[in-house]
């Protein structure tokens, strides 16, 4: 998939998030991750959508992938901690 298609998927996903349509955003971010598996931004967006849809296992997987791809992205660690707290796993 071309970079333009990846960028368009992310733009559409962000628009879906802004309207609260997390199901659509999740689908779009999943396609973006498939197109660019090393994109920490796409994994972060997908993790956030999964969290908002209470798919905590998937959210954990993608937040952990963000911390691997971009270890300086503190918000991923914070959200991963919040997720573990939500699951009662301190």
C-alpha positions as a printed Julia matrix, in Angstrom:
90×3 Matrix{Float64}:
   0.0    0.0    0.0
   1.32   3.43  -0.84
   2.2    6.08   1.7
  -0.69   8.18   0.4
  -3.13   5.38   1.19
  -1.61   4.94   4.66
  -1.81   8.69   5.33
  -5.41   8.77   4.11
  -6.35   5.85   6.37
  -4.88   7.66   9.38
  -6.63  10.9    8.47
  -9.97   9.12   8.13
  -9.36   7.28  11.4
  -8.64  10.54  13.25
 -11.84  12.02  11.82
 -13.81   9.0   13.01
 -12.3    9.36  16.5
 -13.21  13.04  16.56
 -16.88  12.11  16.03
 -16.75   9.3   18.58
 -17.0    6.53  15.97
 -14.4    4.26  17.55
 -15.57   1.16  15.69
 -14.91   2.78  12.31
 -11.65   4.3   13.56
 -10.5    0.92  14.81
 -11.1   -0.63  11.4
  -9.21   2.17   9.66
  -6.29   2.05  12.09
  -6.11  -1.74  11.7
  -5.74  -1.24   7.95
  -3.08   1.41   8.58
  -1.17  -1.0   10.84
  -1.38  -3.68   8.15
  -0.05  -1.19   5.6
   2.73   0.08   7.87
   3.41  -2.36  10.74
   6.26  -0.23  12.1
   4.12   2.89  12.52
   3.92   3.73  16.2
   1.23   6.32  15.39
  -1.05   3.72  13.79
  -0.53   1.29  16.68
  -1.22   4.09  19.17
  -4.45   5.05  17.43
  -5.52   1.42  17.23
  -4.7    0.85  20.91
  -6.71   3.91  21.9
  -9.74   2.75  19.9
  -9.49  -0.74  21.37
  -9.38   0.77  24.86
 -12.42   2.93  24.18
 -14.28  -0.15  22.89
 -13.28  -2.13  26.01
 -11.13  -4.55  24.0
  -8.43  -4.41  26.64
  -6.4   -7.37  25.38
  -5.97  -5.78  21.96
  -5.28  -2.39  23.54
  -2.51  -3.94  25.65
  -0.92  -5.56  22.6
  -0.86  -2.33  20.62
   0.26  -0.05  23.48
   3.1   -2.5   24.13
   4.01  -2.37  20.45
   4.13   1.43  20.63
   6.54   1.24  23.58
   8.74  -1.11  21.55
   8.68   1.02  18.41
   8.95   4.4   20.16
  10.36   3.93  23.67
  10.41   7.7   24.28
   6.65   8.04  23.8
   5.69   8.45  27.44
   1.94   8.55  26.81
   2.03   4.94  25.63
   3.58   3.87  28.94
   1.07   5.97  30.87
  -1.86   4.48  28.97
  -0.46   0.98  29.36
  -0.25   1.59  33.12
  -3.83   2.88  33.17
  -4.92  -0.19  31.24
  -3.22  -2.55  33.71
  -4.78  -0.59  36.57
  -8.19  -0.96  34.95
  -7.62  -4.7   34.73
  -6.58  -4.81  38.4
  -3.04  -5.84  37.45
  -0.83  -3.53  39.48
